[in-house]
Amino acid sequence: MSPLQNLLNVFSAQEAASWPSFDAVQGVQWRDPKPLENPDSTGPDMTHDRSGHLLLSGFGIVDVPDGKLGAEAGTKKDNEGNVGVTLNGNADTVQSVALLKFYPSDNTQDIIQRQLSMDATIQLIADQCALDYGTTATNMQKNAFFQVSLGTTTPIYAETYVDADGGNQGPGTTTFVFYRSKPTQRIAAMRCKEHSAA
């Protein structure tokens, strides 16, 4: 199984997944040995986070930022599928999983599907959002929402969006966020067009 599916299998377990249950996910390299308190927390489900990285399949070698800042900043060669992964949650359990990939990608549904086993399905449930979340600005990030069924577990949900303008920070990004429950409030607040999942 792919590193992402291994991660999502733990995340989508019937009981809310505890932080230690992610320690040994095959294919994920953790930078943080344990969850850290998040001083910039925006809610009760975001008080802690843990970062690492994993490899998404189906990508080639590209130029990516080397992580240095200011005049020192440059690029390095890396696989475009080498993504940052962040677990977010409260003190006890993980509530969401976020992936950040360099370069904007429009085919986010295909990218997720490529990481999943044959019995897994991903269905579009909302897109064509009118507003950026929490603002009155026109949605420029192409947010889309999906229901992901991994075969045996209850479905989880994914939101994807792009930042096409990396500016002097790099080549832009694509973000994938996975939730345990349907992000109904986000979909409504952004005035997205909803589609019924079969």
C-alpha positions as CSV (number, residue, x, y, z in Angstrom):
1,M,0.0,0.0,0.0
2,S,1.1,3.6,-0.6
3,P,2.3,5.8,2.3
4,L,-0.8,7.9,2.0
5,Q,-3.2,4.9,2.2
6,N,-1.3,3.6,5.2
7,L,-1.7,7.0,6.9
8,L,-5.4,7.3,6.0
9,N,-6.1,3.7,7.2
10,V,-5.0,4.7,10.6
11,F,-6.8,8.1,10.4
12,S,-10.1,6.5,9.4
13,A,-10.2,3.9,12.1
14,Q,-13.6,3.6,13.8
15,E,-12.4,5.2,17.0
16,A,-10.7,8.6,16.8
17,A,-7.1,7.9,16.1
18,S,-4.7,8.6,19.0
19,W,-1.3,10.3,18.3
20,P,0.8,7.2,19.1
21,S,-1.1,5.2,16.5
22,F,0.7,7.2,13.8
23,D,4.2,6.6,15.1
24,A,5.0,3.6,12.9
25,V,3.0,4.3,9.7
26,Q,5.0,2.7,6.9
27,G,6.4,5.2,4.4
28,V,6.0,8.3,6.6
29,Q,9.1,9.9,8.0
30,W,8.3,12.1,11.1
31,R,10.3,15.3,11.7
32,D,8.6,15.8,15.1
33,P,9.0,12.8,17.4
34,K,5.7,13.6,19.1
35,P,2.8,16.1,18.8
36,L,3.7,19.7,19.6
37,E,1.5,22.4,21.1
38,N,0.4,24.8,18.4
39,P,0.5,28.4,19.8
40,D,-1.3,29.7,16.7
41,S,-4.3,27.3,17.3
42,T,-7.5,28.4,15.6
43,G,-9.8,26.0,17.5
44,P,-10.1,23.1,19.9
45,D,-9.3,20.6,17.2
46,M,-6.0,22.3,16.2
47,T,-4.2,22.7,19.6
48,H,-1.5,20.2,18.6
49,D,0.3,19.2,15.4
50,R,3.1,16.9,14.2
51,S,5.0,17.2,10.9
52,G,6.9,14.9,8.6
53,H,6.9,13.9,5.0
54,L,5.9,11.1,2.6
55,L,6.1,10.3,-1.1
56,L,3.1,10.4,-3.5
57,S,3.4,8.2,-6.5
58,G,3.1,9.4,-10.1
59,F,5.4,12.4,-10.1
60,G,8.9,13.1,-11.5
61,I,11.9,15.2,-10.6
62,V,11.5,19.0,-10.5
63,D,13.1,22.1,-9.1
64,V,11.8,22.9,-5.6
65,P,12.8,25.5,-3.0
66,D,15.8,24.4,-0.9
67,G,14.3,25.7,2.3
68,K,16.8,28.5,2.8
69,L,15.5,32.1,3.3
70,G,16.3,35.5,1.8
71,A,19.4,35.9,-0.4
72,E,20.5,32.4,0.5
73,A,17.3,30.9,-1.0
74,G,17.7,28.6,-4.0
75,T,16.4,25.5,-5.5
76,K,17.2,21.8,-5.4
77,K,16.1,18.7,-7.4
78,D,13.5,16.6,-5.8
79,N,10.5,14.4,-6.6
80,E,7.4,16.6,-7.0
81,G,5.5,13.9,-5.0
82,N,7.8,14.4,-1.9
83,V,5.2,16.2,0.2
84,G,5.0,17.6,3.7
85,V,2.5,16.0,6.0
86,T,1.0,17.6,9.1
87,L,-1.3,15.9,11.6
88,N,-3.6,18.3,13.5
89,G,-5.7,17.6,16.5
90,N,-6.4,18.1,20.2
91,A,-4.2,16.8,23.1
92,D,-5.5,13.2,22.6
93,T,-6.6,12.5,19.0
94,V,-5.8,13.5,15.4
95,Q,-8.6,15.4,13.8
96,S,-7.2,16.2,10.3
97,V,-4.3,15.3,8.1
98,A,-2.8,17.9,5.7
99,L,-0.4,17.4,2.8
100,L,1.5,20.2,1.0
101,K,3.0,19.6,-2.4
102,F,5.0,22.1,-4.4
103,Y,3.5,23.1,-7.8
104,P,-0.3,23.6,-8.3
105,S,-2.1,20.6,-9.7
106,D,-5.7,20.7,-11.2
107,N,-6.1,16.9,-11.2
108,T,-6.3,16.5,-7.4
109,Q,-8.9,13.7,-7.5
110,D,-6.7,11.6,-9.8
111,I,-3.7,12.3,-7.6
112,I,-5.5,10.9,-4.5
113,Q,-7.0,8.0,-6.5
114,R,-3.5,7.0,-7.6
115,Q,-2.4,6.5,-4.0
116,L,-5.4,4.3,-3.1
117,S,-6.0,0.5,-3.5
118,M,-8.4,-0.8,-6.1
119,D,-11.3,-1.2,-3.7
120,A,-11.1,2.5,-2.6
121,T,-13.3,5.2,-4.2
122,I,-13.2,9.0,-4.3
123,Q,-16.2,11.0,-5.3
124,L,-16.5,14.8,-5.9
125,I,-19.1,16.2,-3.4
126,A,-18.6,20.0,-3.8
127,D,-16.6,22.4,-6.0
128,Q,-17.0,25.7,-7.9
129,C,-16.8,27.6,-4.6
130,A,-17.8,31.3,-4.8
131,L,-15.7,32.6,-1.8
132,D,-12.4,31.9,-0.1
133,Y,-13.1,30.5,3.4
134,G,-13.7,33.2,6.1
135,T,-13.7,36.1,3.6
136,T,-15.8,37.8,1.0
137,A,-13.0,37.4,-1.6
138,T,-13.7,35.5,-4.8
139,N,-12.4,31.9,-4.6
140,M,-9.2,31.7,-6.5
141,Q,-7.9,28.5,-5.0
142,K,-10.1,26.0,-6.9
143,N,-11.3,24.4,-3.6
144,A,-12.9,21.0,-4.2
145,F,-14.3,18.5,-1.7
146,F,-14.4,14.7,-2.0
147,Q,-15.8,11.7,-0.1
148,V,-13.1,9.0,0.2
149,S,-14.1,5.4,0.9
150,L,-11.2,3.1,1.7
151,G,-13.2,-0.1,1.4
152,T,-13.9,-1.3,4.9
153,T,-14.1,1.8,7.0
154,T,-16.6,4.6,7.2
155,P,-15.8,7.3,4.6
156,I,-13.5,10.2,5.3
157,Y,-13.5,13.5,3.4
158,A,-10.8,15.4,1.5
159,E,-10.5,19.1,0.6
160,T,-8.0,20.2,-2.0
161,Y,-6.9,23.7,-3.1
162,V,-4.1,25.4,-5.0
163,D,-2.0,28.4,-4.5
164,A,-0.9,29.2,-8.1
165,D,1.1,32.3,-7.2
166,G,4.1,31.2,-5.3
167,G,5.5,34.7,-5.8
168,N,9.2,34.8,-4.7
169,Q,8.5,31.9,-2.3
170,G,8.5,29.3,-5.1
171,P,6.5,27.5,-7.7
172,G,3.1,27.6,-6.0
173,T,1.5,24.7,-4.1
174,T,-1.3,22.2,-3.9
175,T,-2.8,21.3,-0.5
176,F,-4.8,18.2,0.5
177,V,-6.7,18.1,3.8
178,F,-8.4,15.0,5.1
179,Y,-11.2,15.2,7.7
180,R,-13.0,12.5,9.7
181,S,-16.4,14.1,9.1
182,K,-17.9,16.0,6.2
183,P,-16.7,19.7,6.3
184,T,-20.3,20.9,5.9
185,Q,-19.7,24.3,7.4
186,R,-16.7,25.0,5.1
187,I,-18.7,24.0,2.1
188,A,-21.6,26.2,3.1
189,A,-19.4,29.2,4.0
190,M,-17.6,29.1,0.7
191,R,-20.9,28.8,-1.2
192,C,-19.7,25.7,-3.1
193,K,-21.8,23.8,-5.6
194,E,-22.7,20.5,-4.0
195,H,-22.9,17.1,-5.8
196,S,-24.5,14.1,-4.2
197,A,-22.2,11.2,-3.5
198,A,-23.6,7.8,-4.7
